[in-house]
Amino acid sequence: MEGMTISRIFDAPVEEVWRAWTVPERVMRWWGPKGFTSPVAKIDLREGGKYLLSMRSPDGEMFWSTGVFRKIVPLKQLAYTDSFADEEGNVVPGSYYGMDAFPDETHITLLFEELGANKTKLTITQDGVPAGELFDASLAGWNESLDKLEQSLKEVKERQPG
């Protein structure tokens, strides 16, 4: 099993980047790779709380993921498990979505680092993704999602007065 780490600097205060990950309506604006939408996001933001996120592909196929928050340090760190799920939030194997080699559970840690008043460095670590094609696809999916997150943060900033 491999570990994947991605860092990105956003032109937004840490509070906005945190909200983009923890407020369901904000997550739905950007979750998923390019061309995907996120019609459902349920987040019980407490240690031991669960989340259920959806992604709808351009051809209408739904993908679901769920997990449990293991550590929450507001504006600093989120650590949680991540698994494929059905629409009810039940964990399903990767084969449910045609990804036989994908593990039943991975572990994700998000680190939020304030870089001045209006910049935030986000570092994502995902442990447990197997090397090879699935790793490459996961990395590409994360980067496309983060591109959408960046656009979402710009839109939030543009709507703010002043």
N, CA and C atoms as an extended XYZ file, in Angstrom:
486
Properties=species:S:1:pos:R:3:atomname:S:1:resname:S:1:resid:I:1 pbc="F F F"
N         0.839       -1.189        0.000 N   MET     1
C         0.000        0.000        0.000 CA  MET     1
C         0.880        1.247        0.000 C   MET     1
N         0.399        2.215       -0.665 N   GLU     2
C         1.154        3.454       -0.831 CA  GLU     2
C         0.498        4.591       -0.058 C   GLU     2
N         1.271        5.630        0.126 N   GLY     3
C         0.740        6.869        0.675 CA  GLY     3
C         0.842        7.950       -0.388 C   GLY     3
N        -0.128        8.812       -0.425 N   MET     4
C        -0.175        9.896       -1.399 CA  MET     4
C        -0.233       11.205       -0.621 C   MET     4
N         0.587       12.180       -1.019 N   THR     5
C         0.545       13.490       -0.385 CA  THR     5
C         0.455       14.556       -1.463 C   THR     5
N        -0.472       15.479       -1.261 N   ILE     6
C        -0.679       16.588       -2.194 CA  ILE     6
C        -0.735       17.865       -1.364 C   ILE     6
N        -0.022       18.896       -1.795 N   SER     7
C        -0.109       20.201       -1.139 CA  SER     7
C        -0.557       21.228       -2.163 C   SER     7
N        -1.351       22.164       -1.691 N   ARG     8
C        -1.846       23.221       -2.566 CA  ARG     8
C        -1.982       24.485       -1.729 C   ARG     8
N        -1.623       25.616       -2.304 N   ILE     9
C        -1.798       26.902       -1.637 CA  ILE     9
C        -2.984       27.607       -2.281 C   ILE     9
N        -3.941       28.014       -1.426 N   PHE    10
C        -5.147       28.691       -1.891 CA  PHE    10
C        -5.096       30.159       -1.493 C   PHE    10
N        -5.627       30.993       -2.359 N   ASP    11
C        -5.708       32.425       -2.116 CA  ASP    11
C        -6.996       32.706       -1.340 C   ASP    11
N        -7.023       32.187       -0.104 N   ALA    12
C        -8.206       32.320        0.753 CA  ALA    12
C        -7.773       32.136        2.199 C   ALA    12
N        -8.468       32.798        3.123 N   PRO    13
C        -8.141       32.603        4.541 CA  PRO    13
C        -8.442       31.176        4.985 C   PRO    13
N        -7.750       30.729        6.004 N   VAL    14
C        -7.899       29.354        6.479 CA  VAL    14
C        -9.347       29.047        6.858 C   VAL    14
N       -10.071       30.026        7.386 N   GLU    15
C       -11.476       29.794        7.762 CA  GLU    15
C       -12.319       29.397        6.554 C   GLU    15
N       -12.060       30.023        5.406 N   GLU    16
C       -12.824       29.697        4.197 CA  GLU    16
C       -12.467       28.311        3.663 C   GLU    16
N       -11.194       27.964        3.700 N   VAL    17
C       -10.778       26.645        3.229 CA  VAL    17
C       -11.361       25.570        4.154 C   VAL    17
N       -11.332       25.831        5.460 N   TRP    18
C       -11.920       24.895        6.433 CA  TRP    18
C       -13.415       24.694        6.145 C   TRP    18
N       -14.142       25.802        5.945 N   ARG    19
C       -15.586       25.703        5.663 CA  ARG    19
C       -15.846       24.934        4.370 C   ARG    19
N       -14.964       25.100        3.393 N   ALA    20
C       -15.144       24.393        2.128 CA  ALA    20
C       -15.094       22.873        2.314 C   ALA    20
N       -14.427       22.422        3.371 N   TRP    21
C       -14.321       20.984        3.670 CA  TRP    21
C       -15.346       20.499        4.683 C   TRP    21
N       -15.929       21.394        5.464 N   THR    22
C       -16.725       20.956        6.612 CA  THR    22
C       -18.199       21.365        6.567 C   THR    22
N       -18.579       22.262        5.680 N   VAL    23
C       -19.970       22.693        5.550 CA  VAL    23
C       -20.550       22.002        4.301 C   VAL    23
N       -21.572       21.164        4.483 N   PRO    24
C       -22.077       20.374        3.349 CA  PRO    24
C       -22.368       21.180        2.088 C   PRO    24
N       -23.012       22.335        2.231 N   GLU    25
C       -23.347       23.142        1.051 CA  GLU    25
C       -22.091       23.610        0.324 C   GLU    25
N       -21.013       23.846        1.071 N   ARG    26
C       -19.746       24.262        0.456 CA  ARG    26
C       -19.074       23.078       -0.241 C   ARG    26
N       -19.086       21.915        0.412 N   VAL    27
C       -18.461       20.722       -0.176 CA  VAL    27
C       -19.134       20.385       -1.512 C   VAL    27
N       -20.447       20.508       -1.558 N   MET    28
C       -21.198       20.153       -2.769 CA  MET    28
C       -20.824       21.022       -3.969 C   MET    28
N       -20.236       22.191       -3.721 N   ARG    29
C       -19.847       23.083       -4.820 CA  ARG    29
C       -18.627       22.582       -5.595 C   ARG    29
N       -17.804       21.717       -4.974 N   TRP    30
C       -16.533       21.386       -5.621 CA  TRP    30
C       -16.162       19.899       -5.567 C   TRP    30
N       -16.818       19.081       -4.770 N   TRP    31
C       -16.389       17.701       -4.549 CA  TRP    31
C       -16.469       16.887       -5.834 C   TRP    31
N       -15.404       16.200       -6.147 N   GLY    32
C       -15.359       15.322       -7.313 CA  GLY    32
C       -14.492       15.887       -8.417 C   GLY    32
N       -14.019       14.984       -9.285 N   PRO    33
C       -13.167       15.413      -10.400 CA  PRO    33
C       -13.915       16.297      -11.401 C   PRO    33
N       -13.163       16.817      -12.357 N   LYS    34
C       -13.713       17.671      -13.405 CA  LYS    34
C       -14.899       16.969      -14.079 C   LYS    34
N       -15.994       17.736      -14.254 N   GLY    35
C       -17.174       17.195      -14.914 CA  GLY    35
C       -18.146       16.511      -13.971 C   GLY    35
N       -17.718       16.220      -12.745 N   PHE    36
C       -18.584       15.575      -11.761 CA  PHE    36
C       -19.296       16.638      -10.936 C   PHE    36
N       -20.473       16.290      -10.421 N   THR    37
C       -21.186       17.134       -9.471 CA  THR    37
C       -21.321       16.360       -8.162 C   THR    37
N       -21.724       17.060       -7.126 N   SER    38
C       -21.925       16.421       -5.825 CA  SER    38
C       -23.314       16.795       -5.308 C   SER    38
N       -24.334       15.988       -5.643 N   PRO    39
C       -25.691       16.331       -5.239 CA  PRO    39
C       -25.995       16.127       -3.757 C   PRO    39
N       -25.206       15.306       -3.051 N   VAL    40
C       -25.487       15.025       -1.643 CA  VAL    40
C       -24.202       15.101       -0.830 C   VAL    40
N       -24.262       15.823        0.300 N   ALA    41
C       -23.153       15.836        1.264 CA  ALA    41
C       -23.768       15.910        2.659 C   ALA    41
N       -23.478       14.906        3.460 N   LYS    42
C       -23.924       14.873        4.851 CA  LYS    42
C       -22.683       14.768        5.719 C   LYS    42
N       -22.536       15.683        6.670 N   ILE    43
C       -21.319       15.738        7.483 CA  ILE    43
C       -21.706       15.930        8.948 C   ILE    43
N       -21.353       14.958        9.767 N   ASP    44
C       -21.517       15.054       11.225 CA  ASP    44
C       -20.126       15.345       11.782 C   ASP    44
N       -19.791       16.640       11.840 N   LEU    45
C       -18.426       17.073       12.135 CA  LEU    45
C       -18.129       17.009       13.635 C   LEU    45
N       -17.786       15.815       14.076 N   ARG    46
C       -17.330       15.569       15.448 CA  ARG    46
C       -16.519       14.289       15.408 C   ARG    46
N       -15.594       14.151       16.341 N   GLU    47
C       -14.805       12.921       16.373 CA  GLU    47
C       -15.750       11.760       16.620 C   GLU    47
N       -15.678       10.754       15.743 N   GLY    48
C       -16.612        9.642       15.773 CA  GLY    48
C       -17.817        9.862       14.875 C   GLY    48
N       -17.989       11.093       14.385 N   GLY    49
C       -19.084       11.401       13.464 CA  GLY    49
C       -18.778       10.888       12.071 C   GLY    49
N       -19.826       10.674       11.291 N   LYS    50
C       -19.664       10.139        9.934 CA  LYS    50
C       -19.983       11.194        8.885 C   LYS    50
N       -19.509       10.912        7.674 N   TYR    51
C       -19.892       11.723        6.525 CA  TYR    51
C       -20.344       10.783        5.413 C   TYR    51
N       -21.133       11.303        4.519 N   LEU    52
C       -21.550       10.593        3.311 CA  LEU    52
C       -21.537       11.615        2.184 C   LEU    52
N       -20.703       11.372        1.177 N   LEU    53
C       -20.563       12.283        0.042 CA  LEU    53
C       -20.880       11.550       -1.251 C   LEU    53
N       -21.485       12.273       -2.174 N   SER    54
C       -21.792       11.695       -3.482 CA  SER    54
C       -21.028       12.419       -4.574 C   SER    54
N       -20.817       11.689       -5.657 N   MET    55
C       -20.278       12.271       -6.883 CA  MET    55
C       -21.110       11.701       -8.020 C   MET    55
N       -21.560       12.580       -8.915 N   ARG    56
C       -22.286       12.126      -10.104 CA  ARG    56
C       -21.401       12.389      -11.310 C   ARG    56
N       -21.119       11.326      -12.055 N   SER    57
C       -20.269       11.442      -13.239 CA  SER    57
C       -21.027       12.161      -14.349 C   SER    57
N       -20.314       12.628      -15.371 N   PRO    58
C       -20.990       13.308      -16.479 CA  PRO    58
C       -22.069       12.442      -17.142 C   PRO    58
N       -21.919       11.110      -17.097 N   ASP    59
C       -22.948       10.242      -17.702 CA  ASP    59
C       -24.026        9.809      -16.702 C   ASP    59
N       -23.994       10.402      -15.494 N   GLY    60
C       -25.066       10.169      -14.535 CA  GLY    60
C       -24.816        9.073      -13.513 C   GLY    60
N       -23.675        8.399      -13.591 N   GLU    61
C       -23.388        7.344      -12.615 CA  GLU    61
C       -23.058        7.978      -11.259 C   GLU    61
N       -23.642        7.422      -10.198 N   MET    62
C       -23.415        7.936       -8.851 CA  MET    62
C       -22.347        7.113       -8.143 C   MET    62
N       -21.476        7.810       -7.443 N   PHE    63
C       -20.456        7.199       -6.600 CA  PHE    63
C       -20.630        7.789       -5.202 C   PHE    63
N       -20.474        6.956       -4.192 N   TRP    64
C       -20.652        7.405       -2.806 CA  TRP    64
C       -19.417        7.051       -1.999 C   TRP    64
N       -19.099        7.909       -1.042 N   SER    65
C       -18.013        7.596       -0.108 CA  SER    65
C       -18.460        7.972        1.296 C   SER    65
N       -17.916        7.255        2.267 N   THR    66
C       -18.253        7.496        3.659 CA  THR    66
C       -17.016        7.281        4.514 C   THR    66
N       -17.107        7.734        5.721 N   GLY    67
C       -16.008        7.531        6.651 CA  GLY    67
C       -16.360        8.110        8.004 C   GLY    67
N       -15.398        7.995        8.901 N   VAL    68
C       -15.561        8.437       10.283 CA  VAL    68
C       -14.441        9.426       10.604 C   VAL    68
N       -14.823       10.548       11.212 N   PHE    69
C       -13.825       11.526       11.638 CA  PHE    69
C       -13.088       10.980       12.857 C   PHE    69
N       -11.765       10.911       12.768 N   ARG    70
C       -10.929       10.388       13.853 CA  ARG    70
C       -10.312       11.503       14.695 C   ARG    70
N        -9.981       12.618       14.043 N   LYS    71
C        -9.371       13.735       14.767 CA  LYS    71
C        -9.806       15.032       14.103 C   LYS    71
N       -10.238       15.976       14.931 N   ILE    72
C       -10.641       17.291       14.434 CA  ILE    72
C        -9.972       18.351       15.306 C   ILE    72
N        -9.123       19.146       14.675 N   VAL    73
C        -8.532       20.311       15.337 CA  VAL    73
C        -8.976       21.499       14.488 C   VAL    73
N       -10.011       22.244       14.939 N   PRO    74
C       -10.578       23.297       14.103 CA  PRO    74
C        -9.525       24.224       13.491 C   PRO    74
N        -9.673       24.428       12.187 N   LEU    75
C        -8.815       25.294       11.372 CA  LEU    75
C        -7.388       24.770       11.229 C   LEU    75
N        -7.108       23.566       11.716 N   LYS    76
C        -5.749       23.015       11.659 CA  LYS    76
C        -5.700       21.622       11.011 C   LYS    76
N        -6.567       20.703       11.455 N   GLN    77
C        -6.436       19.320       11.011 CA  GLN    77
C        -7.778       18.592       11.011 C   GLN    77
N        -7.971       17.790        9.972 N   LEU    78
C        -9.051       16.810        9.898 CA  LEU    78
C        -8.415       15.477        9.555 C   LEU    78
N        -8.747       14.439       10.309 N   ALA    79
C        -8.278       13.090        9.985 CA  ALA    79
C        -9.494       12.183        9.996 C   ALA    79
N        -9.618       11.363        8.955 N   TYR    80
C       -10.812       10.519        8.833 CA  TYR    80
C       -10.520        9.290        7.984 C   TYR    80
N       -11.408        8.296        8.148 N   THR    81
C       -11.340        7.120        7.287 CA  THR    81
C       -12.136        7.436        6.026 C   THR    81
N       -11.859        6.699        4.958 N   ASP    82
C       -12.565        6.901        3.709 CA  ASP    82
C       -12.802        5.551        3.058 C   ASP    82
N       -14.047        5.291        2.699 N   SER    83
C       -14.434        4.034        2.053 CA  SER    83
C       -15.483        4.310        0.990 C   SER    83
N       -15.549        3.422        0.001 N   PHE    84
C       -16.676        3.473       -0.923 CA  PHE    84
C       -17.924        3.081       -0.153 C   PHE    84
N       -19.066        3.596       -0.598 N   ALA    85
C       -20.319        3.319        0.086 CA  ALA    85
C       -21.443        3.206       -0.930 C   ALA    85
N       -22.587        2.705       -0.451 N   ASP    86
C       -23.807        2.794       -1.239 CA  ASP    86
C       -24.539        4.072       -0.799 C   ASP    86
N       -25.676        4.361       -1.400 N   GLU    87
C       -26.349        5.629       -1.107 CA  GLU    87
C       -26.897        5.701        0.312 C   GLU    87
N       -26.944        4.577        1.006 N   GLU    88
C       -27.383        4.560        2.403 CA  GLU    88
C       -26.222        4.782        3.374 C   GLU    88
N       -24.990        4.826        2.839 N   GLY    89
C       -23.823        5.023        3.693 CA  GLY    89
C       -23.187        3.738        4.175 C   GLY    89
N       -23.642        2.593        3.654 N   ASN    90
C       -23.020        1.315        4.004 CA  ASN    90
C       -21.731        1.148        3.224 C   ASN    90
N       -20.666        0.738        3.896 N   VAL    91
C       -19.381        0.521        3.228 CA  VAL    91
C       -19.522       -0.623        2.230 C   VAL    91
N       -19.003       -0.405        1.029 N   VAL    92
C       -18.994       -1.437       -0.011 CA  VAL    92
C       -17.568       -1.595       -0.529 C   VAL    92
N       -17.230       -2.753       -1.078 N   PRO    93
C       -15.883       -2.936       -1.632 CA  PRO    93
C       -15.693       -2.134       -2.918 C   PRO    93
N       -14.443       -1.889       -3.273 N   GLY    94
C       -14.141       -1.176       -4.513 CA  GLY    94
C       -14.755       -1.836       -5.733 C   GLY    94
N       -14.924       -3.162       -5.683 N   SER    95
C       -15.508       -3.891       -6.812 CA  SER    95
C       -16.931       -3.427       -7.121 C   SER    95
N       -17.619       -2.857       -6.142 N   TYR    96
C       -18.964       -2.313       -6.331 CA  TYR    96
C       -18.959       -1.261       -7.436 C   TYR    96
N       -17.824       -0.554       -7.557 N   TYR    97
C       -17.648        0.478       -8.575 CA  TYR    97
C       -16.629        0.076       -9.642 C   TYR    97
N       -16.328       -1.210       -9.717 N   GLY    98
C       -15.409       -1.698      -10.740 CA  GLY    98
C       -13.948       -1.456      -10.442 C   GLY    98
N       -13.610       -1.205       -9.175 N   MET    99
C       -12.216       -0.975       -8.771 CA  MET    99
C       -11.815       -2.061       -7.777 C   MET    99
N       -11.622       -3.260       -8.298 N   ASP   100
C       -11.400       -4.442       -7.463 CA  ASP   100
C       -10.214       -4.311       -6.519 C   ASP   100
N        -9.151       -3.669       -6.953 N   ALA   101
C        -7.924       -3.631       -6.149 CA  ALA   101
C        -7.929       -2.519       -5.100 C   ALA   101
N        -8.964       -1.684       -5.102 N   PHE   102
C        -8.977       -0.567       -4.159 CA  PHE   102
C        -9.303       -1.087       -2.765 C   PHE   102
N        -8.570       -0.622       -1.732 N   PRO   103
C        -8.810       -1.122       -0.380 CA  PRO   103
C       -10.189       -0.707        0.150 C   PRO   103
N       -10.682       -1.480        1.104 N   ASP   104
C       -11.988       -1.180        1.694 CA  ASP   104
C       -11.954        0.125        2.481 C   ASP   104
N       -10.776        0.499        2.989 N   GLU   105
C       -10.665        1.721        3.773 CA  GLU   105
C        -9.295        2.340        3.580 C   GLU   105
N        -9.273        3.652        3.403 N   THR   106
C        -8.027        4.407        3.420 CA  THR   106
C        -8.139        5.434        4.546 C   THR   106
N        -7.019        6.060        4.850 N   HIS   107
C        -6.980        7.062        5.920 CA  HIS   107
C        -6.497        8.376        5.327 C   HIS   107
N        -7.259        9.428        5.586 N   ILE   108
C        -6.960       10.739        5.021 CA  ILE   108
C        -6.714       11.729        6.148 C   ILE   108
N        -5.661       12.527        5.984 N   THR   109
C        -5.373       13.610        6.914 CA  THR   109
C        -5.252       14.894        6.113 C   THR   109
N        -5.964       15.916        6.558 N   LEU   110
C        -5.882       17.247        5.962 CA  LEU   110
C        -5.219       18.166        6.967 C   LEU   110
N        -4.184       18.863        6.536 N   LEU   111
C        -3.528       19.871        7.377 CA  LEU   111
C        -3.761       21.236        6.744 C   LEU   111
N        -4.257       22.159        7.545 N   PHE   112
C        -4.556       23.521        7.109 CA  PHE   112
C        -3.526       24.438        7.748 C   PHE   112
N        -2.768       25.154        6.922 N   GLU   113
C        -1.711       26.030        7.436 CA  GLU   113
C        -1.940       27.445        6.930 C   GLU   113
N        -2.144       28.372        7.867 N   GLU   114
C        -2.355       29.769        7.516 CA  GLU   114
C        -1.036       30.383        7.066 C   GLU   114
N        -1.060       30.990        5.889 N   LEU   115
C         0.119       31.682        5.349 CA  LEU   115
C        -0.252       33.146        5.184 C   LEU   115
N        -0.218       33.886        6.270 N   GLY   116
C        -0.670       35.266        6.207 CA  GLY   116
C        -2.184       35.304        6.289 C   GLY   116
N        -2.748       36.483        6.111 N   ALA   117
C        -4.183       36.670        6.337 CA  ALA   117
C        -5.057       36.010        5.268 C   ALA   117
N        -4.568       35.914        4.060 N   ASN   118
C        -5.444       35.471        2.980 CA  ASN   118
C        -4.893       34.326        2.140 C   ASN   118
N        -3.983       33.560        2.697 N   LYS   119
C        -3.470       32.393        1.972 CA  LYS   119
C        -3.464       31.203        2.925 C   LYS   119
N        -3.775       30.038        2.365 N   THR   120
C        -3.815       28.814        3.159 CA  THR   120
C        -3.132       27.701        2.386 C   THR   120
N        -2.232       27.007        3.073 N   LYS   121
C        -1.630       25.811        2.498 CA  LYS   121
C        -2.407       24.606        3.030 C   LYS   121
N        -2.917       23.809        2.106 N   LEU   122
C        -3.622       22.580        2.448 CA  LEU   122
C        -2.752       21.409        2.035 C   LEU   122
N        -2.516       20.493        2.960 N   THR   123
C        -1.772       19.276        2.649 CA  THR   123
C        -2.682       18.085        2.919 C   THR   123
N        -2.870       17.272        1.898 N   ILE   124
C        -3.697       16.073        1.992 CA  ILE   124
C        -2.785       14.861        1.940 C   ILE   124
N        -2.942       13.977        2.910 N   THR   125
C        -2.240       12.694        2.888 CA  THR   125
C        -3.300       11.598        2.894 C   THR   125
N        -3.195       10.690        1.956 N   GLN   126
C        -4.098        9.543        1.916 CA  GLN   126
C        -3.263        8.281        1.951 C   GLN   126
N        -3.384        7.538        3.030 N   ASP   127
C        -2.643        6.292        3.192 CA  ASP   127
C        -3.503        5.123        2.773 C   ASP   127
N        -2.899        4.175        2.061 N   GLY   128
C        -3.593        2.950        1.728 CA  GLY   128
C        -3.975        2.798        0.275 C   GLY   128
N        -3.663        3.781       -0.565 N   VAL   129
C        -3.996        3.667       -1.986 CA  VAL   129
C        -2.925        2.811       -2.660 C   VAL   129
N        -3.324        1.735       -3.350 N   PRO   130
C        -2.324        0.873       -3.980 CA  PRO   130
C        -1.608        1.570       -5.142 C   PRO   130
N        -0.340        1.233       -5.309 N   ALA   131
C         0.464        1.797       -6.396 CA  ALA   131
C        -0.108        1.377       -7.740 C   ALA   131
N         0.251        2.140       -8.764 N   GLY   132
C        -0.163        1.775      -10.111 CA  GLY   132
C        -1.314        2.620      -10.608 C   GLY   132
N        -2.162        2.010      -11.420 N   GLU   133
C        -3.231        2.718      -12.110 CA  GLU   133
C        -4.208        3.391      -11.141 C   GLU   133
N        -4.582        2.704      -10.059 N   LEU   134
C        -5.521        3.295       -9.098 CA  LEU   134
C        -4.909        4.486       -8.373 C   LEU   134
N        -3.631        4.391       -8.057 N   PHE   135
C        -2.925        5.508       -7.427 CA  PHE   135
C        -2.943        6.712       -8.363 C   PHE   135
N        -2.587        6.475       -9.620 N   ASP   136
C        -2.552        7.562      -10.605 CA  ASP   136
C        -3.932        8.188      -10.797 C   ASP   136
N        -4.971        7.345      -10.852 N   ALA   137
C        -6.333        7.844      -11.026 CA  ALA   137
C        -6.775        8.631       -9.788 C   ALA   137
N        -6.414        8.152       -8.606 N   SER   138
C        -6.763        8.861       -7.373 CA  SER   138
C        -6.079       10.215       -7.311 C   SER   138
N        -4.794       10.238       -7.662 N   LEU   139
C        -4.046       11.488       -7.659 CA  LEU   139
C        -4.659       12.492       -8.636 C   LEU   139
N        -4.993       12.031       -9.830 N   ALA   140
C        -5.616       12.908      -10.824 CA  ALA   140
C        -6.964       13.413      -10.321 C   ALA   140
N        -7.743       12.531       -9.693 N   GLY   141
C        -9.049       12.923       -9.165 CA  GLY   141
C        -8.928       13.975       -8.079 C   GLY   141
N        -7.968       13.769       -7.169 N   TRP   142
C        -7.740       14.766       -6.123 CA  TRP   142
C        -7.362       16.121       -6.731 C   TRP   142
N        -6.424       16.105       -7.690 N   ASN   143
C        -5.978       17.373       -8.277 CA  ASN   143
C        -7.102       18.084       -9.021 C   ASN   143
N        -7.947       17.338       -9.725 N   GLU   144
C        -9.081       17.961      -10.411 CA  GLU   144
C       -10.076       18.520       -9.392 C   GLU   144
N       -10.295       17.795       -8.298 N   SER   145
C       -11.183       18.281       -7.240 CA  SER   145
C       -10.625       19.562       -6.617 C   SER   145
N        -9.320       19.578       -6.383 N   LEU   146
C        -8.702       20.764       -5.784 CA  LEU   146
C        -8.750       21.955       -6.735 C   LEU   146
N        -8.691       21.709       -8.030 N   ASP   147
C        -8.883       22.796       -9.004 CA  ASP   147
C       -10.283       23.392       -8.840 C   ASP   147
N       -11.272       22.510       -8.667 N   LYS   148
C       -12.649       22.976       -8.470 CA  LYS   148
C       -12.788       23.698       -7.126 C   LYS   148
N       -12.098       23.207       -6.095 N   LEU   149
C       -12.111       23.880       -4.799 CA  LEU   149
C       -11.549       25.293       -4.943 C   LEU   149
N       -10.447       25.422       -5.665 N   GLU   150
C        -9.838       26.733       -5.880 CA  GLU   150
C       -10.828       27.689       -6.544 C   GLU   150
N       -11.548       27.207       -7.545 N   GLN   151
C       -12.542       28.036       -8.232 CA  GLN   151
C       -13.678       28.401       -7.277 C   GLN   151
N       -14.117       27.457       -6.475 N   SER   152
C       -15.181       27.711       -5.507 CA  SER   152
C       -14.770       28.775       -4.496 C   SER   152
N       -13.526       28.717       -4.027 N   LEU   153
C       -13.030       29.714       -3.082 CA  LEU   153
C       -12.962       31.098       -3.723 C   LEU   153
N       -12.595       31.156       -5.006 N   LYS   154
C       -12.575       32.439       -5.721 CA  LYS   154
C       -13.981       33.021       -5.802 C   LYS   154
N       -14.971       32.167       -6.069 N   GLU   155
C       -16.352       32.629       -6.166 CA  GLU   155
C       -16.850       33.159       -4.823 C   GLU   155
N       -16.484       32.492       -3.723 N   VAL   156
C       -16.868       32.965       -2.391 CA  VAL   156
C       -16.252       34.344       -2.143 C   VAL   156
N       -14.967       34.482       -2.483 N   LYS   157
C       -14.260       35.752       -2.278 CA  LYS   157
C       -14.902       36.875       -3.088 C   LYS   157
N       -15.299       36.583       -4.342 N   GLU   158
C       -15.895       37.599       -5.205 CA  GLU   158
C       -17.246       38.061       -4.697 C   GLU   158
N       -17.949       37.196       -3.967 N   ARG   159
C       -19.277       37.561       -3.448 CA  ARG   159
C       -19.196       38.374       -2.151 C   ARG   159
N       -18.024       38.418       -1.540 N   GLN   160
C       -17.897       39.139       -0.281 CA  GLN   160
C       -17.765       40.640       -0.529 C   GLN   160
N       -18.423       41.446        0.306 N   PRO   161
C       -18.334       42.900        0.130 CA  PRO   161
C       -16.946       43.419        0.479 C   PRO   161
N       -16.588       44.519       -0.140 N   GLY   162
C       -15.348       45.190        0.201 CA  GLY   162
C       -14.238       44.796       -0.668 C   GLY   162
